[in-house]
């Protein structure tokens, strides 16, 4: 069995995890496939004498599969660490400020891909949560979306308040599928962002067409909106 021949199950078009699995179960299921591929490759190599080039090919395949295993283990560890951080300090703040900071920090990355970042925020978005945790989640979410966006396209970010909930919609034109999709670093980053937002009490939905992907986060606001302040930014 070759490493390149080990195929991983794709995610559904709507972005939902297969079979209603949790992110952890999804990652553990994904981990089983390269492990099986590595075991089969080594068993074939040990079955009998082979030419030197066959051993070299087996080693290369084993290294590739080991690299994929390492990426999945790192994702599992990050997910587990996030689930253990129950004692984060909670306070009240404006989430739109964190959104602007994350978008600004990603401008240099967007420029290297010639991706245009557009941000629209039509009202203050007060929330009560762990500021540091949500700041990290916001950055991870936008960074993952940016890494998956097609070069020369637009990453559109819209943050609004709907029925006392934050509604954050991020959409982008899908670039070429990364190597080892759907378990590439970029896609796993999006999965970890999803898990983090859901653990923070948000609702997460994701839809995907042939060329477009849209992720929506809904999170309760901490207080009624007193006024509207529409801001459109071209970053």
C-alpha positions as CSV (number, residue, x, y, z in Angstrom):
1,X,0.0,0.0,0.0
2,X,1.5,3.4,-0.9
3,X,1.2,6.5,1.2
4,X,-0.1,8.5,-1.8
5,X,-2.8,5.9,-2.3
6,X,-4.3,6.3,1.1
7,X,-7.5,8.3,0.5
8,X,-9.3,10.1,3.3
9,X,-13.0,10.6,3.4
10,X,-14.2,14.0,2.2
11,X,-16.4,16.2,4.3
12,X,-20.0,16.8,3.2
13,X,-20.7,19.9,1.0
14,X,-22.5,21.7,3.8
15,X,-19.4,21.5,6.0
16,X,-21.0,19.3,8.7
17,X,-18.9,16.6,10.3
18,X,-19.8,13.1,9.0
19,X,-22.2,11.1,11.0
20,X,-22.7,13.9,13.5
21,X,-19.2,13.2,15.0
22,X,-17.6,15.6,17.4
23,X,-14.4,17.3,16.2
24,X,-12.3,15.0,18.4
25,X,-14.0,11.8,17.1
26,X,-13.6,13.2,13.6
27,X,-9.8,13.7,14.1
28,X,-9.4,10.3,15.7
29,X,-11.2,8.7,12.7
30,X,-8.9,10.6,10.4
31,X,-5.8,9.5,12.3
32,X,-6.7,5.8,11.8
33,X,-6.2,6.0,8.1
34,X,-2.6,7.1,7.8
35,X,-1.7,4.8,10.7
36,X,-3.2,1.9,8.8
37,X,-1.4,3.0,5.6
38,X,1.9,3.2,7.5
39,X,1.4,-0.3,9.0
40,X,0.6,-1.8,5.6
41,X,3.6,-0.2,4.0
42,X,6.0,-1.5,6.7
43,X,4.5,-5.0,6.6
44,X,5.0,-5.2,2.8
45,X,8.6,-4.0,3.2
46,X,9.2,-6.7,5.8
47,X,7.5,-9.5,3.9
48,X,10.6,-10.5,2.0
49,X,13.8,-9.3,0.2
50,X,13.3,-6.3,-2.0
51,X,15.4,-4.2,-4.3
52,X,17.0,-1.1,-2.7
53,X,14.8,1.3,-4.7
54,X,11.7,-0.4,-3.2
55,X,13.0,0.1,0.3
56,X,13.7,3.8,-0.5
57,X,10.2,4.2,-1.8
58,X,8.8,2.6,1.3
59,X,10.8,4.9,3.5
60,X,9.6,8.0,1.6
61,X,6.0,6.8,1.9
62,X,6.5,6.2,5.6
63,X,7.9,9.6,6.1
64,X,4.9,11.2,4.3
65,X,2.4,9.2,6.3
66,X,4.3,10.1,9.5
67,X,4.1,13.8,8.6
68,X,0.3,13.5,8.2
69,X,0.0,11.7,11.5
70,X,1.9,14.4,13.2
71,X,-0.4,17.1,11.8
72,X,-3.4,15.2,13.1
73,X,-1.8,14.6,16.5
74,X,-1.0,18.3,16.9
75,X,-4.7,19.1,16.1
76,X,-5.9,16.6,18.6
77,X,-3.6,18.1,21.3
78,X,-4.7,21.6,20.5
79,X,-8.3,20.5,20.7
80,X,-7.8,18.8,24.1
81,X,-5.9,21.8,25.5
82,X,-8.8,24.0,24.5
83,X,-11.3,21.7,26.2
84,X,-9.3,21.9,29.5
85,X,-9.2,25.7,29.7
86,X,-12.4,26.0,31.8
87,X,-11.1,28.7,34.2
88,X,-10.6,31.5,31.7
89,X,-11.4,34.9,33.1
90,X,-14.6,36.3,31.7
91,X,-15.4,40.0,31.2
92,X,-17.5,42.3,28.9
93,X,-16.0,43.8,25.8
94,X,-16.8,44.7,22.2
95,X,-16.2,41.7,19.9
96,X,-16.1,44.0,16.8
97,X,-12.8,45.5,18.2
98,X,-11.3,42.0,18.3
99,X,-12.5,41.4,14.8
100,X,-10.9,44.6,13.5
101,X,-7.6,43.7,15.3
102,X,-7.5,40.2,13.8
103,X,-8.3,41.5,10.3
104,X,-5.6,44.2,10.6
105,X,-3.0,41.6,11.7
106,X,-3.7,39.5,8.7
107,X,-3.3,42.2,6.1
108,X,0.3,41.3,5.3
109,X,-0.7,37.7,4.8
110,X,-3.5,38.7,2.5
111,X,-1.2,40.9,0.5
112,X,1.1,38.0,-0.2
113,X,-1.9,36.2,-1.8
114,X,-3.3,39.3,-3.4
115,X,-6.5,38.6,-1.4
116,X,-8.7,41.7,-0.8
117,X,-10.0,41.8,2.8
118,X,-13.3,43.7,3.2
119,X,-14.9,44.2,6.6
120,X,-18.4,45.5,7.3
121,X,-19.6,46.1,10.8
122,X,-23.0,47.8,11.3
123,X,-23.3,48.0,15.1
124,X,-21.4,47.6,18.4
125,X,-21.2,43.9,19.4
126,X,-20.9,43.6,23.2
127,X,-20.3,40.1,24.5
128,X,-19.4,38.6,27.8
129,X,-16.6,35.9,27.5
130,X,-12.9,35.4,27.8
131,X,-11.3,38.1,25.8
132,X,-8.0,36.3,25.2
133,X,-9.7,33.1,24.1
134,X,-12.1,34.8,21.7
135,X,-9.2,36.9,20.3
136,X,-7.3,33.7,19.5
137,X,-10.4,32.1,18.0
138,X,-11.1,35.1,15.8
139,X,-7.5,35.1,14.5
140,X,-7.5,31.4,13.9
141,X,-10.8,31.5,12.1
142,X,-9.9,34.4,9.8
143,X,-6.4,33.0,9.2
144,X,-7.8,29.6,8.2
145,X,-10.3,31.2,5.9
146,X,-7.6,33.3,4.3
147,X,-5.3,30.3,3.8
148,X,-8.1,28.5,1.9
149,X,-9.1,31.5,-0.2
150,X,-8.1,31.6,-3.9
151,X,-5.2,33.9,-4.7
152,X,-6.4,37.2,-6.1
153,X,-9.9,36.9,-4.7
154,X,-11.9,38.5,-1.9
155,X,-12.3,37.5,1.8
156,X,-15.6,39.1,2.9
157,X,-16.3,39.6,6.6
158,X,-19.7,40.9,7.7
159,X,-20.5,41.4,11.4
160,X,-24.0,42.3,12.4
161,X,-26.4,42.1,15.4
162,X,-29.6,40.1,14.8
163,X,-32.1,39.4,17.5
164,X,-29.7,40.1,20.3
165,X,-27.1,37.8,18.7
166,X,-23.8,38.5,17.0
167,X,-23.9,37.2,13.4
168,X,-20.5,36.9,11.9
169,X,-20.4,35.8,8.3
170,X,-17.1,35.1,6.5
171,X,-17.1,34.0,2.9
172,X,-14.4,33.4,0.3
173,X,-13.8,32.0,-3.1
174,X,-12.4,28.5,-2.6
175,X,-8.8,28.0,-3.9
176,X,-7.3,24.7,-5.1
177,X,-7.8,22.0,-2.5
178,X,-4.7,21.8,-0.3
179,X,-2.6,18.6,-0.3
180,X,-4.1,15.8,1.8
181,X,-7.5,17.5,1.8
182,X,-9.8,17.3,3.8
183,X,-7.1,16.9,6.6
184,X,-4.6,19.6,5.5
185,X,-3.3,22.1,8.1
186,X,-5.5,24.8,6.6
187,X,-8.7,22.7,6.8
188,X,-7.8,21.4,10.3
189,X,-7.3,25.0,11.4
190,X,-10.9,25.8,10.3
191,X,-12.1,22.6,12.2
192,X,-10.3,23.7,15.3
193,X,-11.8,27.2,15.0
194,X,-15.3,25.6,14.7
195,X,-14.7,23.5,17.8
196,X,-13.4,26.5,19.8
197,X,-16.4,28.7,18.9
198,X,-18.9,26.0,19.7
199,X,-17.2,25.4,23.1
200,X,-17.5,29.2,23.7
201,X,-21.3,28.9,23.2
202,X,-21.6,29.9,19.6
203,X,-23.6,28.4,16.8
204,X,-21.5,27.4,13.8
205,X,-22.8,26.7,10.3
206,X,-20.8,26.3,7.1
207,X,-22.0,26.0,3.5
208,X,-20.0,25.2,0.5
209,X,-20.7,25.4,-3.2
210,X,-18.4,24.5,-6.1
211,X,-16.4,27.7,-5.8
212,X,-17.6,29.4,-2.6
213,X,-17.5,28.7,1.1
214,X,-19.4,30.6,3.8
215,X,-19.1,30.2,7.5
216,X,-21.5,31.8,10.0
217,X,-21.1,32.3,13.7
218,X,-23.9,33.3,16.0
219,X,-23.1,34.2,19.6
220,X,-25.4,35.9,22.2
221,X,-24.8,39.5,22.9
222,X,-24.3,40.6,26.5
223,X,-26.6,43.7,26.4
224,X,-29.3,45.3,24.2
225,X,-27.9,47.5,21.4
226,X,-28.3,51.2,22.2
227,X,-27.3,52.6,18.8
228,X,-26.1,51.6,15.4
229,X,-22.8,52.7,14.0
230,X,-22.3,51.4,10.5
231,X,-18.7,50.9,9.5
232,X,-17.5,49.6,6.1
233,X,-13.7,49.0,5.9
234,X,-11.7,48.1,2.8
235,X,-8.5,46.6,4.3
